[in-house]
Amino acid sequence: MDKRRVVLGGGCFWCVEAVYRNVKGVLSAVSGYTGGARPNPTYENVCSGATGHAEIVDITFDNDVITLEEILDIFFAVHNPTTLNQQGADKGTQYRSVIYYANDDEKQTIEDSIKKHQADFSDPIVTEVSPLGDVYPAEAYHQNYYNLNPMQGYCQVVIAPKLQKFMTYFPEKLA
């Protein structure tokens, strides 16, 4: 097994986590925070906008089953990378579109993916590409949120359509 890691922010972490928990080859998808100045932030700290953190999902995957390129294809299909600090009604820097890299090869793969996917959008992709720093897991009640609360309004209105989009566009990647 060739275990790899990527950290993605595509708006609310519940949405991103729900999609990647269903991707073949993804070993774990953990909601959390990174990209900010304060160690060990809480959800309330991050939502205030004062810490600079993004809501992210820390993904561990088997590169023998799914590649970083394929993970990024899914990422650009299930969220809008052209809205700065916003996904739908969720607004604020914590909801920014962002991909964190651990080395120069990952950075190049991410930049190539952005160039490739720009053709899918009429507006410019504004996804931030930044070096990976400390990642802090979100509180327990944020983990696996969609699967634990499928009938909650936000899950039905916001998350379910993203999951449906993933299943429609990438049926071969469904776990």
C-alpha positions, 0 to 999 in steps of 0.5 A: 500500500502506498499511503499518501495524504492531502489536505483540502478545503472546499467550504464547509468541512461536512460536505468535503468529508461526506464526499471523500468518505465514499471514495474508493481508496480513501483510508480516512477523511477527518474534518479539521482546521489549518492555515491559521495563526492560533494553535488548537483552535476551536470551531468558535475561534475559526468561525469568528474569522480571527484565527485565519484557519480554513475548515479542511478535510485531512485525507489519507489515501492509497495511491495504488487505488486512487491518485492525487490527480483523481482526488483533485478531479473530484474536488473541482467537480463537487465544489465551486473553486471560483468563489472567494471565501464562500461556498453557497450561503457559507461565507467567510475565510474559513470556507475558502477553497484551498489545497495544502501541499507537503512538497514541491511535487504535490504543489506542481500536481495541484497547479497542473490540476488547477490549469486543467480544470480552469477549462470547466469554469467561466470565472477564474479559479481562486483556490489557494495553494499553500504549504501544509502546516499544523492540522488540528482535528475538529471537535468530535461532533463534526466528524462523520457529520453527514452519516450521523445526521442525514435528515438534518436540513443542511445535510439534505439541502447542501451535502446530499446534492454534492454527494449525488454529483460525485456519484453521478460523475465518478461512479467508478470511484464509489467505495 
